[in-house]
Amino acid sequence: MEDAKKCLELTPDESEAVSRVVVPEIRVGKEPSLYDLFATTGIRVDRVEPGFAVCSFKVPPRLTDKDGNLSNGAIANLVDVAGASLIYVMGLPMNVSVDMSISYVSKAKIDDELEITSKRLGQKGGYSGTSVLMRNKATGEIVAEGRHSLFRSPAASKL
């Protein structure tokens, strides 16, 4: 355990560099987080209907793994965001993702353009379900397919 702690300790130069980093204050619920901006910048909404949305997304280098493929974590985040966007109600707290099942079917490379299709599957009480399909626009190959469950406390609807 001590070896692990030593590995994680910063050198004086690293500590100084970190102390100079300016992190802007984020008002929770009022503006997007750094994480949201990093992960979702570049999504274009192409079409919206009740319970249905189609978006485009060009794979940026910042979201790729060491092999130049869109990382599984980035795919999971995009499935989460695309699915949750169909359930979100302005003025109410965000839903909480309680379950996601994602099939990673093929790879997407830097600069591949993806089509992300989201469908609302239904709602029962505070639970909602969505389906998200990511497809490479040029080849038609499915990159990933996900099912997504979200929850909002019924009490939140009364706020």
DSSP file with accessible surface (Angstrom, degrees, kcal/mol):
  #  RESIDUE AA STRUCTURE BP1 BP2  ACC     N-H-->O    O-->H-N    N-H-->O    O-->H-N    TCO  KAPPA ALPHA  PHI   PSI    X-CA   Y-CA   Z-CA
    1    1 A M     >        0   0  171      0, 0.0     4,-2.1     0, 0.0     5,-0.1   0.000 360.0 360.0 360.0 -38.3    0.0    0.0    0.0
    2    2 A E  H  >  +     0   0  120      1,-0.2     4,-2.4     2,-0.2     5,-0.2   0.876 360.0  54.0 -64.0 -37.2    2.9    2.4    0.8
    3    3 A D  H  > S+     0   0  125      1,-0.2     4,-2.0     2,-0.2    -1,-0.2   0.903 107.8  50.5 -63.5 -40.1    4.3    1.8   -2.7
    4    4 A A  H  > S+     0   0   52      2,-0.2     4,-1.3     1,-0.2    -2,-0.2   0.917 109.6  50.3 -63.6 -42.9    1.0    2.8   -4.2
    5    5 A K  H  X S+     0   0  107     -4,-2.1     4,-0.9     1,-0.2     3,-0.4   0.911 109.1  51.6 -61.6 -42.3    0.9    5.9   -2.2
    6    6 A K  H >< S+     0   0  135     -4,-2.4     3,-0.6     1,-0.2    -1,-0.2   0.888 106.1  55.4 -62.5 -38.7    4.4    6.9   -3.2
    7    7 A C  H 3< S+     0   0  112     -4,-2.0    -1,-0.2     1,-0.2    -2,-0.2   0.825 110.0  46.6 -61.5 -32.5    3.5    6.4   -6.9
    8    8 A L  H 3< S+     0   0  145     -4,-1.3    -1,-0.2    -3,-0.4    -2,-0.2   0.581  87.4 107.9 -90.3 -11.0    0.6    8.9   -6.5
    9    9 A E    <<  -     0   0  131     -4,-0.9     2,-0.3    -3,-0.6    -3,-0.0  -0.411  67.9-126.0 -69.4 142.8    2.5   11.6   -4.7
   10   10 A L        -     0   0   98     -2,-0.1    -1,-0.1     1,-0.1    -2,-0.1  -0.641  15.9-124.3 -87.0 146.3    3.3   14.7   -6.6
   11   11 A T     >  -     0   0   67     -2,-0.3     4,-2.9     1,-0.1     5,-0.2  -0.394  35.6-101.8 -75.1 165.1    6.8   16.1   -7.0
   12   12 A P  H  > S+     0   0  113      0, 0.0     4,-2.3     0, 0.0     5,-0.2   0.906 125.2  50.3 -57.1 -38.8    7.3   19.7   -5.8
   13   13 A D  H  > S+     0   0  135      2,-0.2     4,-2.4     1,-0.2     5,-0.2   0.919 111.8  46.9 -65.7 -42.6    7.3   20.8   -9.5
   14   14 A E  H  > S+     0   0   92      2,-0.2     4,-2.5     1,-0.2     5,-0.2   0.915 111.5  51.5 -64.4 -41.7    4.1   18.9  -10.2
   15   15 A S  H  X S+     0   0   65     -4,-2.9     4,-2.1     1,-0.2    -2,-0.2   0.912 110.4  48.9 -61.6 -42.0    2.5   20.3   -7.0
   16   16 A E  H  X S+     0   0  100     -4,-2.3     4,-0.9    -5,-0.2    -1,-0.2   0.921 110.8  50.4 -63.4 -44.0    3.4   23.9   -8.1
   17   17 A A  H >< S+     0   0   42     -4,-2.4     3,-0.7     1,-0.2     4,-0.4   0.923 111.2  48.6 -62.4 -41.9    2.0   23.3  -11.6
   18   18 A V  H >< S+     0   0   87     -4,-2.5     3,-1.5     1,-0.2    -1,-0.2   0.901 104.9  58.8 -66.4 -37.3   -1.3   22.0  -10.2
   19   19 A S  H 3< S+     0   0   82     -4,-2.1    -1,-0.2     1,-0.3    -2,-0.2   0.748 102.2  55.4 -66.0 -21.5   -1.6   24.9   -7.8
   20   20 A R  T << S+     0   0  161     -4,-0.9     2,-0.3    -3,-0.7    -1,-0.3   0.562  80.6 110.3 -87.0  -9.4   -1.5   27.3  -10.8
   21   21 A V    <   -     0   0   96     -3,-1.5     2,-0.6    -4,-0.4    -3,-0.0  -0.513  61.7-145.8 -70.5 127.6   -4.5   25.6  -12.5
   22   22 A V        -     0   0  129     -2,-0.3    -2,-0.1     2,-0.0    -1,-0.1  -0.864  14.1-170.8 -97.5 119.5   -7.6   27.9  -12.4
   23   23 A V        -     0   0  113     -2,-0.6     3,-0.1     3,-0.0    -2,-0.0  -0.946  20.7-132.8-111.6 114.1  -10.8   25.9  -12.1
   24   24 A P        -     0   0   96      0, 0.0     2,-0.2     0, 0.0    -2,-0.0  -0.348  25.7-106.4 -67.0 146.4  -13.8   28.1  -12.6
   25   25 A E        -     0   0  170      1,-0.0     2,-0.5    -2,-0.0     0, 0.0  -0.514  33.8-152.6 -70.7 135.7  -16.6   27.8  -10.1
   26   26 A I        -     0   0   59     -2,-0.2     2,-0.9    -3,-0.1     7,-0.1  -0.950  10.0-137.6-114.5 128.4  -19.6   25.9  -11.5
   27   27 A R    >>  -     0   0  144     -2,-0.5     3,-2.3     5,-0.1     4,-1.3  -0.758  32.0-122.5 -85.0 109.4  -23.1   26.5  -10.2
   28   28 A V  T 34 S+     0   0  139     -2,-0.9    -1,-0.0     1,-0.3     0, 0.0  -0.243  92.0   8.3 -57.5 129.7  -24.6   23.1  -10.0
   29   29 A G  T 34 S+     0   0   78      2,-0.4    -1,-0.3     1,-0.1    -2,-0.0   0.300 119.2  75.4  84.2 -11.0  -27.8   22.8  -12.1
   30   30 A K  T <4 S+     0   0  157     -3,-2.3    -2,-0.2     1,-0.3    -1,-0.1   0.692 103.4  12.3-104.7 -25.9  -27.3   26.2  -13.6
   31   31 A E  S  < S-     0   0   77     -4,-1.3    -2,-0.4     0, 0.0    -1,-0.3  -0.981  88.6 -85.0-149.8 157.4  -24.5   25.5  -16.1
   32   32 A P        -     0   0   72      0, 0.0     2,-0.1     0, 0.0    -5,-0.1  -0.319  44.3-119.3 -67.1 149.0  -22.8   22.5  -17.7
   33   33 A S     >  -     0   0   40      1,-0.1     4,-2.5    -7,-0.1     5,-0.2  -0.387  24.8-108.2 -79.8 165.1  -19.9   20.9  -15.8
   34   34 A L  H  > S+     0   0  126      1,-0.2     4,-2.7     2,-0.2     5,-0.2   0.906 122.5  54.8 -57.5 -40.4  -16.4   20.6  -17.2
   35   35 A Y  H  > S+     0   0  133      1,-0.2     4,-2.6     2,-0.2     5,-0.2   0.940 107.8  47.7 -59.4 -48.4  -17.1   16.9  -17.6
   36   36 A D  H  > S+     0   0   66      1,-0.2     4,-2.3     2,-0.2     5,-0.3   0.921 113.3  48.2 -61.0 -43.3  -20.3   17.6  -19.7
   37   37 A L  H  X S+     0   0   84     -4,-2.5     4,-1.4     1,-0.2    -1,-0.2   0.921 113.5  47.4 -63.2 -42.5  -18.5   20.1  -21.9
   38   38 A F  H  < S+     0   0  106     -4,-2.7    -2,-0.2    -5,-0.2    -1,-0.2   0.920 119.6  37.8 -64.1 -43.8  -15.5   17.7  -22.4
   39   39 A A  H  < S+     0   0    6     -4,-2.6    -2,-0.2    -5,-0.2    -1,-0.2   0.780 125.8  30.8 -84.6 -28.0  -17.6   14.7  -23.3
   40   40 A T  H >< S+     0   0   33     -4,-2.3     3,-1.8    -5,-0.2    -3,-0.2   0.506  77.2 122.5-116.9  -3.7  -20.5   16.2  -25.3
   41   41 A T  T 3< S+     0   0   76     -4,-1.4     3,-0.1    -5,-0.3    -4,-0.0  -0.400  74.7  37.1 -60.2 129.7  -19.1   19.2  -27.1
   42   42 A G  T 3  S+     0   0   48      1,-0.4    16,-0.4    -2,-0.1     2,-0.3   0.266  76.2 135.1 111.0 -10.3  -19.7   18.6  -30.8
   43   43 A I    <   -     0   0   52     -3,-1.8     2,-0.5    14,-0.1    -1,-0.4  -0.571  37.5-161.2 -72.1 129.8  -23.1   16.9  -30.7
   44   44 A R  E     -A   56   0A 125     12,-2.9    12,-2.7    -2,-0.3     2,-0.6  -0.962  13.1-137.0-112.4 129.1  -25.4   18.3  -33.4
   45   45 A V  E     +A   55   0A  97     -2,-0.5    10,-0.2    10,-0.2     3,-0.1  -0.759  27.0 172.2 -85.3 120.6  -29.2   17.9  -33.1
   46   46 A D  E     +     0   0A  75      8,-2.6     2,-0.3    -2,-0.6     9,-0.2   0.779  63.5   4.1 -97.4 -35.2  -30.5   17.0  -36.5
   47   47 A R  E     -A   54   0A 123      7,-2.0     7,-2.7     2,-0.0     2,-0.4  -0.976  57.9-171.5-156.4 138.1  -34.2   16.1  -35.8
   48   48 A V  E     +A   53   0A 100     -2,-0.3     5,-0.2     5,-0.2    -3,-0.0  -1.000  12.4 159.6-136.4 133.5  -36.4   16.1  -32.8
   49   49 A E  E >   -A   52   0A  90      3,-2.8     3,-2.5    -2,-0.4     2,-0.1  -0.916  59.3 -67.5-136.9 163.4  -39.9   14.7  -32.3
   50   50 A P  T 3  S-     0   0  135      0, 0.0    70,-0.1     0, 0.0     3,-0.1  -0.348 123.9  -1.1 -55.6 122.4  -41.8   13.8  -29.1
   51   51 A G  T 3  S+     0   0   29     35,-0.2    69,-2.8     1,-0.1     2,-0.3   0.608 124.1  81.6  74.5  13.9  -39.9   10.8  -27.7
   52   52 A F  E <   +AB  49 119A  37     -3,-2.5    -3,-2.8    67,-0.2     2,-0.3  -0.993  47.6 170.8-152.6 137.9  -37.4   10.6  -30.6
   53   53 A A  E     -AB  48 118A   6     65,-2.2    65,-2.9    -2,-0.3     2,-0.4  -0.996  15.1-159.5-149.2 145.3  -34.2   12.4  -31.5
   54   54 A V  E     +AB  47 117A  12     -7,-2.7    -8,-2.6    -2,-0.3    -7,-2.0  -0.998  19.9 175.5-125.0 128.3  -31.5   12.1  -34.1
   55   55 A C  E     -AB  45 116A  12     61,-2.7    61,-3.0    -2,-0.4     2,-0.4  -0.871  21.3-138.8-127.3 161.4  -28.1   13.7  -33.6
   56   56 A S  E     -AB  44 115A   0    -12,-2.7   -12,-2.9    -2,-0.3     2,-0.3  -0.920  18.3-177.9-118.0 148.7  -24.7   13.7  -35.4
   57   57 A F  E     - B   0 114A   0     57,-2.1    57,-3.3    -2,-0.4     2,-0.5  -0.948  17.3-150.3-150.6 122.4  -21.4   13.5  -33.7
   58   58 A K  E     - B   0 113A 117    -16,-0.4    55,-0.2    -2,-0.3    54,-0.1  -0.848  34.2-114.7 -93.0 124.5  -17.9   13.6  -35.2
   59   59 A V        -     0   0    0     53,-2.7    52,-3.0    -2,-0.5    53,-0.1  -0.432  34.0-154.9 -64.8 116.0  -15.4   11.6  -33.2
   60   60 A P    >   -     0   0   17      0, 0.0     3,-1.7     0, 0.0     4,-0.1  -0.611  24.0-117.5 -90.8 154.5  -12.8   14.0  -31.7
   61   61 A P  G >  S+     0   0   84      0, 0.0     3,-1.7     0, 0.0     7,-0.1   0.838 109.1  68.7 -56.9 -31.9   -9.3   12.9  -30.7
   62   62 A R  G 3  S+     0   0   97      1,-0.3    -3,-0.0   -24,-0.0   -24,-0.0   0.702 100.7  47.4 -64.9 -17.4  -10.0   13.8  -27.0
   63   63 A L  G <  S+     0   0   12     -3,-1.7     8,-2.7     5,-0.1    -1,-0.3   0.173  92.9 101.6-110.1  18.9  -12.5   10.9  -26.7
   64   64 A T  B <   -F   70   0B  34     -3,-1.7     6,-0.2     6,-0.3     2,-0.1  -0.677  63.9-127.2-104.8 159.4  -10.4    8.2  -28.2
   65   65 A D    >   -     0   0   56      4,-2.8     3,-2.1    -2,-0.2    -1,-0.1  -0.202  47.5 -78.9 -88.6-173.0   -8.3    5.4  -26.7
   66   66 A K  T 3  S+     0   0  191      1,-0.3    -1,-0.0     2,-0.1    -2,-0.0   0.731 130.9  54.7 -64.2 -19.5   -4.7    4.5  -27.4
   67   67 A D  T 3  S-     0   0   96      2,-0.1    -1,-0.3     3,-0.0     3,-0.1   0.376 119.8-106.3 -94.2   3.0   -5.7    2.8  -30.7
   68   68 A G  S <  S+     0   0   19     -3,-2.1    42,-1.2     1,-0.3     2,-0.3   0.641  78.1 130.6  83.1  14.7   -7.5    5.8  -32.0
   69   69 A N  B    S-G  109   0C  11     40,-0.2    -4,-2.8     1,-0.1    -1,-0.3  -0.755  72.9 -93.6 -99.2 148.8  -11.0    4.4  -31.5
   70   70 A L  B     -F   64   0B   4     38,-3.3    -6,-0.3    -2,-0.3    38,-0.2  -0.408  56.5-114.3 -55.0 125.0  -13.9    6.1  -29.7
   71   71 A S     >  -     0   0   33     -8,-2.7     4,-2.2     1,-0.1     5,-0.2  -0.285   9.2-122.5 -70.0 152.8  -13.5    4.9  -26.1
   72   72 A N  H  > S+     0   0   78      1,-0.2     4,-2.6     2,-0.2     5,-0.2   0.867 113.9  55.3 -61.1 -36.0  -16.0    2.7  -24.5
   73   73 A G  H  > S+     0   0   51      2,-0.2     4,-2.3     1,-0.2    -1,-0.2   0.899 107.0  49.1 -64.4 -39.3  -16.4    5.2  -21.7
   74   74 A A  H  > S+     0   0    9    -11,-0.2     4,-2.6     2,-0.2    -2,-0.2   0.906 110.8  50.7 -66.6 -39.5  -17.2    8.0  -24.3
   75   75 A I  H  X S+     0   0    5     -4,-2.2     4,-2.6     2,-0.2     5,-0.2   0.946 110.2  49.5 -61.8 -46.5  -19.8    5.7  -25.9
   76   76 A A  H  X S+     0   0   23     -4,-2.6     4,-2.4     1,-0.2    -2,-0.2   0.917 111.5  49.4 -59.7 -41.6  -21.4    5.0  -22.6
   77   77 A N  H  X S+     0   0   14     -4,-2.3     4,-2.9     2,-0.2     5,-0.2   0.919 110.7  49.2 -64.6 -42.5  -21.5    8.7  -21.8
   78   78 A L  H  X S+     0   0    2     -4,-2.6     4,-2.9     2,-0.2     5,-0.3   0.898 110.6  50.8 -65.1 -38.5  -23.1    9.5  -25.2
   79   79 A V  H  X S+     0   0    0     -4,-2.6     4,-2.4     2,-0.2     5,-0.3   0.936 112.3  48.1 -61.7 -44.3  -25.7    6.8  -24.7
   80   80 A D  H  X S+     0   0   43     -4,-2.4     4,-2.7    -5,-0.2    -2,-0.2   0.949 115.7  42.5 -61.6 -49.3  -26.5    8.3  -21.2
   81   81 A V  H  X S+     0   0   47     -4,-2.9     4,-2.0     2,-0.2    -2,-0.2   0.930 115.7  48.2 -65.8 -45.9  -26.7   11.9  -22.5
   82   82 A A  H  X S+     0   0   10     -4,-2.9     4,-0.6    -5,-0.2    -1,-0.2   0.899 116.4  43.5 -64.5 -39.8  -28.7   10.9  -25.6
   83   83 A G  H >< S+     0   0    0     -4,-2.4     3,-1.1    -5,-0.3     4,-0.5   0.935 113.5  49.7 -70.5 -44.6  -31.2    8.8  -23.7
   84   84 A A  H >X S+     0   0   13     -4,-2.7     4,-1.8    -5,-0.3     3,-1.3   0.822  98.6  68.1 -65.9 -28.6  -31.6   11.2  -20.8
   85   85 A S  H 3< S+     0   0   68     -4,-2.0    -1,-0.2     1,-0.3    -2,-0.2   0.802  96.1  55.4 -64.0 -25.6  -32.3   14.1  -23.2
   86   86 A L  T << S+     0   0   27     -3,-1.1    -1,-0.3    -4,-0.6   -35,-0.2   0.700 113.8  39.8 -77.5 -18.6  -35.6   12.5  -24.2
   87   87 A I  T <4 S+     0   0    7     -3,-1.3    -2,-0.2    -4,-0.5    -1,-0.2   0.667  86.7 114.3-103.4 -21.7  -36.7   12.4  -20.6
   88   88 A Y     <  -     0   0   97     -4,-1.8     2,-0.5     1,-0.1     6,-0.1  -0.206  47.8-160.0 -60.1 137.0  -35.5   15.7  -19.3
   89   89 A V    >   -     0   0   68      4,-0.2     3,-2.1     3,-0.1    -1,-0.1  -0.985  26.0-114.9-120.0 121.4  -38.2   18.3  -18.2
   90   90 A M  T 3  S+     0   0  162     -2,-0.5     0, 0.0     1,-0.3     0, 0.0  -0.238  99.9  20.9 -55.8 133.4  -37.1   21.9  -18.1
   91   91 A G  T 3  S+     0   0   67      1,-0.3    -1,-0.3     0, 0.0     0, 0.0   0.283 105.1  97.5  91.4 -11.4  -37.2   23.3  -14.5
   92   92 A L  S <  S-     0   0   30     -3,-2.1    -1,-0.3     1,-0.1    -3,-0.1  -0.788  85.0 -91.6-106.0 156.3  -37.1   19.9  -12.9
   93   93 A P        -     0   0   59      0, 0.0    -4,-0.2     0, 0.0    -1,-0.1  -0.241  54.3 -91.7 -60.2 152.8  -34.0   18.1  -11.4
   94   94 A M        -     0   0  116      1,-0.1     2,-0.1    -6,-0.1    -6,-0.0  -0.278  42.4-109.0 -62.3 149.8  -32.2   15.8  -13.8
   95   95 A N        -     0   0   17    -11,-0.1     2,-0.5    57,-0.1    57,-0.2  -0.400  29.2-122.6 -70.8 159.0  -33.2   12.2  -13.8
   96   96 A V  E     -C  151   0A  90     55,-2.9    55,-2.4    -2,-0.1     2,-0.4  -0.913  18.0-127.5-107.3 126.8  -30.8    9.6  -12.4
   97   97 A S  E     +C  150   0A  43     -2,-0.5    53,-0.3    53,-0.2     3,-0.1  -0.620  31.9 172.8 -71.7 124.6  -29.6    6.8  -14.6
   98   98 A V  E     +     0   0A  75     51,-2.4     2,-0.3    -2,-0.4    52,-0.2   0.600  62.4  13.4-109.8 -15.3  -30.2    3.6  -12.8
   99   99 A D  E     +C  149   0A  97     50,-1.4    50,-3.0     2,-0.0     2,-0.4  -0.944  55.4 178.2-162.3 135.8  -29.3    1.0  -15.4
  100  100 A M  E     -C  148   0A  67     -2,-0.3     2,-0.5    48,-0.2    48,-0.2  -0.994   6.0-170.9-139.2 137.1  -27.6    0.9  -18.8
  101  101 A S  E     -C  147   0A  71     46,-2.6    46,-2.4    -2,-0.4     2,-0.4  -0.989  14.7-176.7-126.7 118.0  -26.9   -2.0  -21.0
  102  102 A I  E     -C  146   0A  33     -2,-0.5     2,-0.6    44,-0.2    44,-0.2  -0.967  17.9-156.6-123.2 130.6  -24.7   -1.3  -24.0
  103  103 A S  E     -C  145   0A  68     42,-3.2    42,-1.9    -2,-0.4     2,-0.8  -0.929  12.3-152.0-101.2 119.6  -23.6   -3.6  -26.8
  104  104 A Y  E     +C  144   0A  99     -2,-0.6    40,-0.2    40,-0.2     3,-0.1  -0.829  25.7 166.9 -92.3 108.4  -20.3   -2.4  -28.4
  105  105 A V        -     0   0   91     38,-2.1     2,-0.3    -2,-0.8    38,-0.2   0.884  54.3  -5.7 -97.2 -46.9  -20.6   -3.7  -31.9
  106  106 A S  S    S-     0   0   27     37,-1.3    -1,-0.3    35,-0.1     2,-0.2  -0.909  74.2 -93.2-144.5 173.7  -17.9   -2.1  -34.0
  107  107 A K        -     0   0  121     -2,-0.3     2,-0.4    -3,-0.1   -36,-0.1  -0.603  21.9-154.7 -93.2 149.8  -15.2    0.6  -33.7
  108  108 A A        -     0   0    1    -38,-0.2   -38,-3.3    -2,-0.2     2,-0.2  -0.991  17.3-152.3-120.7 131.7  -15.5    4.3  -34.6
  109  109 A K  B >   -G   69   0C  99     -2,-0.4     3,-2.3   -40,-0.2   -50,-0.3  -0.543  36.2 -67.6 -98.8 167.4  -12.2    6.1  -35.5
  110  110 A I  T 3  S+     0   0   63    -42,-1.2    -1,-0.2     1,-0.3     3,-0.1  -0.256 122.6  14.5 -52.4 134.9  -11.2    9.8  -35.1
  111  111 A D  T 3  S+     0   0  101    -52,-3.0    -1,-0.3     1,-0.3     2,-0.1   0.350  88.8 138.3  74.8  -2.1  -13.2   12.0  -37.5
  112  112 A D    <   -     0   0   45     -3,-2.3   -53,-2.7   -53,-0.1     2,-0.6  -0.505  52.0-132.4 -64.7 140.9  -15.8    9.3  -38.2
  113  113 A E  E     -B   58   0A  64    -55,-0.2    24,-2.9    -2,-0.1    25,-0.5  -0.874  23.9-161.5-100.6 127.6  -19.3   10.9  -38.2
  114  114 A L  E     -BD  57 136A   0    -57,-3.3   -57,-2.1    -2,-0.6     2,-0.5  -0.809  14.4-144.5-108.3 147.6  -21.8    9.0  -36.2
  115  115 A E  E     -BD  56 135A  67     20,-3.1    20,-2.6    -2,-0.3     2,-0.6  -0.953  16.7-162.3-105.7 126.7  -25.6    9.2  -36.2
  116  116 A I  E     -BD  55 134A   3    -61,-3.0   -61,-2.7    -2,-0.5     2,-0.5  -0.952   5.5-170.4-114.8 114.1  -27.1    8.8  -32.7
  117  117 A T  E     -BD  54 133A  20     16,-2.8    16,-2.6    -2,-0.6     2,-0.4  -0.918   2.0-169.3-108.6 127.2  -30.8    7.9  -32.7
  118  118 A S  E     -BD  53 132A   0    -65,-2.9   -65,-2.2    -2,-0.5     2,-0.4  -0.949   3.5-175.0-119.1 135.7  -32.6    8.0  -29.4
  119  119 A K  E     -BD  52 131A 110     12,-2.8    12,-2.6    -2,-0.4     2,-0.5  -0.994  24.1-130.8-130.0 136.5  -36.1    6.6  -28.7
  120  120 A R  E     - D   0 130A  93    -69,-2.8    10,-0.3    -2,-0.4     3,-0.1  -0.718  18.7-170.3 -82.0 127.0  -38.2    6.8  -25.6
  121  121 A L  E     -     0   0A 103      8,-3.0     2,-0.3    -2,-0.5     9,-0.2   0.765  50.6 -73.4 -91.1 -28.6  -39.5    3.3  -24.8
  122  122 A G  E     - D   0 129A  34      7,-1.2     7,-2.4     2,-0.0    -1,-0.3  -0.922  36.4-111.7 156.8 179.6  -42.0    4.3  -22.1
  123  123 A Q  E     - D   0 128A 117     -2,-0.3     2,-0.4     5,-0.2     5,-0.2  -0.997  15.5-178.2-147.5 140.7  -42.6    5.4  -18.5
  124  124 A K  E >   - D   0 127A 178      3,-2.7     3,-2.2    -2,-0.3     2,-0.1  -0.928  69.4 -47.5-140.0 112.7  -44.0    3.8  -15.4
  125  125 A G  T 3  S-     0   0   62     -2,-0.4    28,-0.0     1,-0.3    -1,-0.0  -0.402 124.7 -18.2  61.7-129.2  -44.2    6.0  -12.3
  126  126 A G  T 3  S+     0   0   13     -2,-0.1    26,-1.9    -3,-0.1     2,-0.4   0.473 119.9  94.9 -86.5  -1.9  -40.8    7.7  -11.9
  127  127 A Y  E <   +DE 124 151A 126     -3,-2.2    -3,-2.7    24,-0.2     2,-0.3  -0.756  49.3 178.7 -96.1 137.6  -39.0    5.2  -14.2
  128  128 A S  E     -DE 123 150A   8     22,-2.3    22,-2.7    -2,-0.4     2,-0.4  -0.957  12.0-151.4-131.0 152.2  -38.4    5.9  -17.9
  129  129 A G  E     -DE 122 149A  16     -7,-2.4    -8,-3.0    -2,-0.3    -7,-1.2  -0.951  12.5-179.2-126.3 145.1  -36.7    3.8  -20.5
  130  130 A T  E     -DE 120 148A   0     18,-2.5    18,-2.3    -2,-0.4     2,-0.4  -0.937  17.0-145.2-135.4 161.6  -34.9    4.8  -23.7
  131  131 A S  E     -DE 119 147A  15    -12,-2.6   -12,-2.8    -2,-0.3     2,-0.4  -0.992  15.0-167.6-126.5 135.8  -33.1    3.1  -26.5
  132  132 A V  E     -DE 118 146A   0     14,-2.8    14,-3.1    -2,-0.4     2,-0.4  -0.991   3.1-170.5-129.0 130.3  -30.0    4.6  -28.2
  133  133 A L  E     -DE 117 145A  36    -16,-2.6   -16,-2.8    -2,-0.4     2,-0.5  -0.985   4.7-162.7-121.8 127.3  -28.4    3.4  -31.5
  134  134 A M  E     +DE 116 144A   0     10,-3.1     9,-2.9    -2,-0.4    10,-1.4  -0.954  15.5 177.3-109.8 126.5  -25.0    4.7  -32.7
  135  135 A R  E     -DE 115 142A  83    -20,-2.6   -20,-3.1    -2,-0.5     2,-0.5  -0.973  34.8-116.6-131.5 140.7  -24.3    4.2  -36.4
  136  136 A N  E  >  -D  114   0A   7      5,-3.1     4,-2.5    -2,-0.4   -22,-0.2  -0.647  24.5-149.4 -72.4 121.2  -21.3    5.2  -38.6
  137  137 A K  T  4 S+     0   0   88    -24,-2.9    -1,-0.2    -2,-0.5   -23,-0.1   0.868  91.4  46.6 -63.5 -37.0  -22.8    7.5  -41.2
  138  138 A A  T  4 S+     0   0   94    -25,-0.5    -1,-0.2     1,-0.2   -24,-0.1   0.911 127.0  23.7 -74.7 -41.6  -20.4    6.6  -43.9
  139  139 A T  T  4 S-     0   0   84      2,-0.1    -2,-0.2     0, 0.0    -1,-0.2   0.650  91.6-131.3-100.7 -18.7  -20.5    2.8  -43.6
  140  140 A G     <  +     0   0   31     -4,-2.5    -3,-0.1     1,-0.3     2,-0.1   0.401  56.0 148.0  80.5  -4.5  -23.9    2.2  -42.0
  141  141 A E        -     0   0  104     -5,-0.1    -5,-3.1    -6,-0.1     2,-0.4  -0.386  52.9-118.7 -65.5 140.3  -22.2    0.0  -39.4
  142  142 A I  E     - E   0 135A  52     -7,-0.2    -7,-0.3     1,-0.2     3,-0.1  -0.674  27.7-175.9 -77.7 127.2  -23.7   -0.1  -35.9
  143  143 A V  E     -     0   0A   1     -9,-2.9   -38,-2.1    -2,-0.4   -37,-1.3   0.849  65.5 -15.7 -88.9 -45.2  -21.1    1.1  -33.4
  144  144 A A  E     -CE 104 134A   0    -10,-1.4   -10,-3.1   -40,-0.2    -1,-0.4  -0.992  50.8-156.9-158.0 155.1  -23.2    0.6  -30.3
  145  145 A E  E     -CE 103 133A  76    -42,-1.9   -42,-3.2    -2,-0.3     2,-0.4  -0.999  20.8-176.2-136.7 132.7  -26.7    0.0  -29.1
  146  146 A G  E     -CE 102 132A   0    -14,-3.1   -14,-2.8    -2,-0.4     2,-0.4  -0.965  22.1-154.1-135.3 149.5  -27.9    0.8  -25.6
  147  147 A R  E     -CE 101 131A 119    -46,-2.4   -46,-2.6    -2,-0.4     2,-0.4  -0.947  23.9-168.4-114.6 145.6  -30.9    0.5  -23.4
  148  148 A H  E     -CE 100 130A   2    -18,-2.3   -18,-2.5    -2,-0.4     2,-0.4  -0.996  13.4-162.8-145.0 129.4  -31.2    3.0  -20.6
  149  149 A S  E     -CE  99 129A  41    -50,-3.0   -51,-2.4    -2,-0.4   -50,-1.4  -0.958  13.5-174.8-115.6 137.7  -33.4    3.3  -17.5
  150  150 A L  E     -CE  97 128A   1    -22,-2.7   -22,-2.3    -2,-0.4     2,-0.4  -0.923   8.5-153.8-130.0 155.9  -33.8    6.6  -15.6
  151  151 A F  E     -CE  96 127A  61    -55,-2.4   -55,-2.9    -2,-0.3     2,-0.4  -0.989  10.5-179.1-132.7 138.3  -35.5    7.5  -12.4
  152  152 A R        -     0   0   26    -26,-1.9   -57,-0.1    -2,-0.4     5,-0.1  -0.992  36.7-115.1-131.5 127.8  -37.0   10.8  -11.1
  153  153 A S    >>  -     0   0   52     -2,-0.4     3,-1.3     1,-0.2     4,-0.8  -0.341  18.7-131.0 -58.4 132.6  -38.5   10.9   -7.7
  154  154 A P  G >4 S+     0   0   78      0, 0.0     3,-0.7     0, 0.0     4,-0.4   0.855 109.6  62.3 -55.2 -29.4  -42.3   11.6   -8.0
  155  155 A A  G >4 S+     0   0   61      1,-0.2     3,-1.3     2,-0.2     4,-0.2   0.842  94.0  62.0 -64.4 -30.9  -41.7   14.3   -5.3
  156  156 A A  G X4 S+     0   0   12     -3,-1.3     3,-1.3     1,-0.3    -1,-0.2   0.817  94.1  62.6 -65.0 -29.1  -39.3   16.1   -7.8
  157  157 A S  G << S+     0   0   69     -4,-0.8    -1,-0.3    -3,-0.7    -2,-0.2   0.712  98.4  56.7 -68.8 -18.2  -42.2   16.6  -10.2
  158  158 A K  G <         0   0  181     -3,-1.3    -1,-0.2    -4,-0.4    -2,-0.2   0.441 360.0 360.0 -92.1  -2.6  -44.0   18.7   -7.5
  159  159 A L    <         0   0  151     -3,-1.3    -3,-0.0    -4,-0.2    -4,-0.0  -0.328 360.0 360.0 -68.9 360.0  -41.1   21.2   -7.2
